[in-house]
Amino acid sequence: MELVHVQETYGSVPAYFHNLKAASNSPLHVASEWGDPDDLPLKKGSLETPSKKVQVHLLTPGKSQNSPAQNATVRRGSSTADSAAPSPPPETKKGVKVQPVDVLWAMLNDIVGKDKMAKFGQYTLRLLLYHSKNTQDWLSDEMINVKLINRTYASTERVMDLVMNFLQNPQGFARVLVILICSVFNLRFAAVVPAIGIYRQFLRFGKSPFRIRNLYWKIRAAMNNPAKWTFNPSLFSSTTLGEILSLYYSINDESILMGKLGLLKNPTVKDFVSRHESYAWYCESWFALYNAYSNLQHLSQQEMDAKIQIQVKKRARAISRQLLGGGSVNPIPSLTSSNLDDDSRDTLALKEIMFKKTNAHLDIYKTLSDIVFNSYTVWGLALHFQTVQIWMGILASFLSSVKLYREKKKELVGNRKP
């Protein structure tokens, strides 16, 4: 591009030079896009006299750049939608942050949360005790065992002998040290596992009378003719079956606790309620698996419907823009805001469905872990490996805690929204 000063000889200047910045709908008005100031005044007398020198851009042969005049012509031919200021993007609200400690505190203030976290600690401690005892037995023999170690180094006068043995035989000293640590760990925490089990039973205790009352009034309300013992068909539903199974489990579980406290001393009754507690839990686990799977199917259908609805709305808006002018006309601001609100509601509904769907998956995996755990007890099966039930208990309690953690976190976020 070469700049050449040319002496103008014609008597007037083209009109569009006078209105270069005045017209708001001029194709050269691109302040909203490039940040050019709108109120720069034209220099006085710059276009008054024809004898003034005016810069004219001439194309040199072989150059491919466009002159400002050509650019102005091209811009004049563009649509008016390009000159309009774009609508500001919607404001993005920062999400409410909840600390994990706050969620754990909310879980501890909930009875279900206490039970699940105590169960996780109980079975984790059982696993550690199992491996600690096996390690102690594997390292011990007739020459080195916990009894001989306690007898040899019981008095404080033998501390120097202990130090000398460490310097002379570090490997043997490490073996003695591991045996001592495992022995102390087993002695200190062996009684904690049954104590946590009793604590969990206390958390579940006392539900049977209320369940009996609710089931009684439900049966009374479903009676069409008490004299003939005819019931409303709505009574025979999966909800009623779940209430019966929960009552069956509660009665046996609370009877076991009363046996541990010495209130129930009949050995036959103790054996009966212990066996039926396993049966009740087993039946309740299968019923919970059925409910979780049905819920997952229902949520999957809702997810599909929500996604279809979102796609239909998007295509409908695209077609409406095409009918209104091929997308070159700016939409009405109120309609744009309405569409954004509609999209936001659909997105929130889809997120809620996905949240519930993830919880349904957690329920299925947790229930499968309970079924595997209890199958060995109910059917008297041989364990595939010694810690299979312990691992199933850890997995079930962990999945339950994760689900409860998600629900409590969502509740806290909802409560803290401005």
C-alpha positions, -999 to 999 in steps of 0.1 A, spaced: 0 0 0 14 34 -10 2 68 3 1 96 -23 -9 133 -16 -32 146 -43 -44 181 -48 -83 179 -51 -98 201 -78 -134 192 -76 -157 215 -58 -173 193 -32 -164 165 -9 -185 133 -9 -213 134 16 -204 104 35 -171 120 46 -191 146 66 -212 119 84 -183 95 90 -188 96 128 -222 113 131 -244 84 118 -250 58 145 -259 32 120 -229 37 98 -210 6 88 -179 23 101 -193 26 136 -177 -3 152 -171 11 187 -188 -19 204 -165 -43 186 -132 -25 185 -134 0 212 -131 32 190 -143 64 207 -176 77 193 -171 114 201 -139 123 184 -146 157 167 -135 163 131 -108 189 128 -122 223 119 -117 231 82 -103 197 73 -129 193 46 -140 229 40 -117 241 11 -112 220 -20 -76 232 -22 -67 213 10 -46 182 6 -65 150 12 -49 117 17 -60 93 -9 -50 57 -9 -41 43 -43 -35 7 -51 -1 -1 -66 -3 -28 -92 7 -61 -78 -4 -52 -42 -32 -73 -27 -42 -50 2 -76 -34 3 -79 4 7 -100 20 34 -125 31 8 -130 -5 -3 -132 -16 33 -159 10 39 -178 -2 8 -177 -38 20 -187 -28 55 -216 -7 41 -229 -38 24 -229 -59 55 -261 -65 75 -273 -42 102 -270 -70 127 -232 -66 126 -234 -30 137 -256 -36 167 -240 -39 200 -239 -76 212 -260 -84 243 -239 -89 274 -232 -125 284 -252 -138 314 -235 -133 348 -219 -165 361 -225 -170 398 -198 -185 418 -207 -218 435 -210 -220 472 -181 -238 487 -186 -262 516 -156 -276 535 -154 -314 539 -151 -309 577 -185 -292 577 -200 -322 558 -185 -347 582 -198 -327 611 -233 -328 595 -230 -366 591 -220 -370 627 -251 -351 638 -272 -376 619 -280 -411 633 -276 -428 600 -243 -410 595 -231 -422 629 -241 -457 621 -224 -458 587 -192 -442 599 -190 -465 629 -195 -495 607 -167 -484 585 -144 -480 615 -155 -513 629 -147 -534 599 -115 -515 592 -104 -523 627 -113 -559 623 -92 -561 592 -62 -545 610 -66 -569 639 -67 -599 617 -35 -590 599 -18 -580 631 -26 -613 647 -14 -632 616 18 -612 615 25 -619 652 19 -656 647 41 -657 616 71 -640 633 68 -659 666 83 -693 673 96 -712 704 127 -691 707 111 -657 701 75 -650 711 57 -624 731 58 -643 764 96 -647 763 100 -611 752 79 -598 781 98 -620 806 132 -609 793 127 -572 790 101 -566 817 124 -548 841 139 -514 834 173 -527 843 175 -547 810 172 -515 789 209 -516 781 207 -552 771 179 -542 747 201 -515 732 231 -538 729 210 -565 712 198 -538 687 234 -529 679 246 -565 676 216 -579 656 194 -552 640 173 -578 621 165 -598 652 156 -566 671 132 -555 643 115 -588 646 111 -585 683 98 -549 679 72 -559 654 60 -587 676 57 -563 705 38 -537 685 13 -563 671 8 -578 706 1 -544 722 -23 -534 693 -42 -567 697 -46 -562 734 -57 -526 732 -82 -528 703 -96 -564 705 -124 -552 727 -132 -521 706 -148 -541 677 -177 -556 698 -181 -523 716 -186 -505 683 -211 -532 673 -232 -526 705 -230 -489 699 -245 -493 664 -272 -515 678 -281 -488 703 -284 -463 675 -309 -486 658 -328 -496 689 -364 -485 696 -379 -485 661 -400 -517 664 -429 -502 684 -433 -473 659 -432 -497 630 -458 -519 645 -481 -489 651 -477 -476 616 -483 -510 601 -514 -515 623 -530 -482 613 -522 -489 576 -540 -522 578 -570 -506 596 -572 -479 570 -571 -505 542 -601 -525 556 -632 -523 534 -653 -546 556 -637 -555 590 -664 -582 595 -654 -601 563 -617 -592 565 -617 -576 530 -589 -552 523 -582 -525 497 -559 -539 470 -536 -509 475 -525 -525 508 -507 -553 490 -479 -533 475 -441 -532 476 -442 -505 502 -461 -527 526 -437 -556 520 -408 -533 528 -424 -522 560 -429 -559 571 -393 -568 563 -380 -538 582 -402 -548 612 -390 -584 610 -353 -572 611 -359 -546 639 -375 -571 663 -346 -597 659 -319 -570 660 -333 -555 692 -337 -589 707 -300 -596 701 -291 -564 719 -312 -573 749 -294 -606 750 -261 -589 751 -273 -567 779 -285 -597 799 -322 -589 796 -327 -620 774 -311 -651 789 -328 -680 772 -302 -696 750 -328 -711 726 -343 -677 721 -309 -661 716 -300 -686 689 -334 -681 673 -332 -643 670 -296 -645 659 -304 -668 631 -336 -649 620 -317 -615 622 -295 -628 594 -325 -641 575 -343 -607 579 -312 -588 568 -308 -611 538 -344 -606 527 -342 -569 532 -310 -566 512 -326 -584 482 -357 -561 485 -334 -531 486 -316 -543 455 -350 -546 437 -360 -510 447 -326 -496 438 -327 -512 403 -363 -500 397 -353 -465 408 -323 -466 384 -345 -476 355 -370 -448 363 -342 -422 365 -327 -434 333 -360 -428 315 -362 -394 331 -327 -386 320 -335 -396 284 -367 -375 284 -349 -344 298 -321 -347 272 -347 -350 244 -366 -320 257 -334 -299 257 -325 -309 222 -361 -302 210 -360 -267 225 -326 -260 209 -337 -271 175 -370 -251 178 -351 -219 186 -327 -225 157 -356 -230 133 -373 -198 146 -342 -178 141 -340 -191 105 -376 -181 99 -371 -147 113 -343 -138 89 -316 -165 87 -301 -155 120 -292 -120 109 -317 -102 131 -310 -98 168 -335 -117 190 -358 -98 213 -341 -93 246 -370 -106 266 -372 -137 246 -334 -142 249 -337 -139 287 -366 -163 288 -346 -188 267 -317 -185 291 -339 -191 321 -355 -220 304 -321 -236 296 -310 -230 332 -340 -248 346 -336 -277 322 -299 -280 331 -306 -280 368 -333 -306 363 -309 -328 344 -282 -323 370 -307 -334 397 -315 -365 378 -278 -374 373 -273 -368 411 -300 -393 420 -288 -417 393 -253 -418 409 -269 -424 443 -289 -453 428 -257 -469 415 -242 -465 449 -272 -482 465 -269 -511 440 -232 -517 448 -238 -513 485 -267 -538 485 -247 -563 465 -219 -561 491 -244 -568 519 -258 -598 500 -223 -613 494 -215 -607 531 -247 -623 544 -248 -652 519 -219 -669 537 -238 -667 570 -273 -676 557 -262 -705 535 -233 -717 556 -209 -713 527 -171 -718 531 -152 -685 528 -133 -681 496 -107 -662 517 -106 -653 553 -113 -616 550 -140 -617 523 -168 -608 547 -146 -581 563 -139 -565 529 -176 -567 519 -185 -549 552 -159 -522 545 -171 -517 509 -208 -515 520 -201 -490 547 -179 -469 525 -205 -467 497 -232 -458 522 -210 -431 537 -202 -417 502 -239 -415 494 -247 -398 527 -217 -374 522 -231 -363 488 -266 -358 502 -253 -338 532 -231 -316 510 -259 -309 487 -281 -299 516 -255 -276 530 -249 -259 496 -287 -254 493 -289 -238 528 -260 -215 522 -272 -201 489 -278 -163 491 
